[in-house]
Amino acid sequence: MSNWIVSGGRAPHRGRDAFACASQPRQATRWKPPLQMTSAALLIALTAPPALARDRGQYAGSSPEMKAWFDSLRSGKGPCCSDADGSAVSDVDWETRNGHYRVRIDGEWVDVPDEAVITEPNRVGRTMVWPMRGYLGISIRCFMPGSMT
């Protein structure tokens, strides 16, 4: 303990010299921000979920024209990606209610946003949905209603 603390604050206190540290080498801080950014990017890359696009082979026999049409499909939320990302929906698994669509995915009814509905004519005749599964649950990227017969 120093004399200043023992004396209850009455003894003279020697402050540290402001230039005392100048003779000591400074630590290089030039690499600290890039190293932190690289570490953060690596951590995000390692913890990110794998891509959700898949090709189950269900449309392997489709014509090149049909494949090109599927690849060109867009909703108000953007491109639908591909025929391989979409799923055919049976008539009992989708419905309209109050002018909006709902679709059952994995046993759960999901409301289809109006901007996800594809408005061009359905060339395959079946109802199709392009779901996106994320940490917030299931959302609909594209929805193409069928004939509901």
C-alpha positions, 0 to 999 in steps of 0.5 A: 500500500502507498503512504497516501492510502495509509495516511487517510489521504493526508500525505502527499500523493505522487501522481503518475508521470504522463510521459512515463508510458511513452518509452514503452512500445505501443501495442499495434492496434492496426490489425484489431478491427480487420481481425474482429471483422474476419472473426465475425464473418467466419462465425456467421458463415459457420452458424448459417443454415444450409441453403434451402433450395433442392432438386428432388427430381420430381420435374426431371422429365419436363420439357425445356420449354416448361423448365424455362417457363418455371424458371421465369416465374415471378411473384411480387416477392421476386423470382420463384427460383425453379420448378424443383423448389416448388411443391404441388399442392392437392386441392384439399390443402389449399383454399380461398377465404375472404378473397385470400389464399391459404395453404396447408404446409406440414399440417399447418395452415399458412396465409399466402401474402397477396404479393406472393400470388402468381397472376399469369396463367397456370400452364401445369394445371396444378396448384403449386407453392414455393415455401421458404422455411426460416427461423421465424417459421414458414413463409410463402415466396410464390403461390400459383393456384390451380383449377380447384376441381 
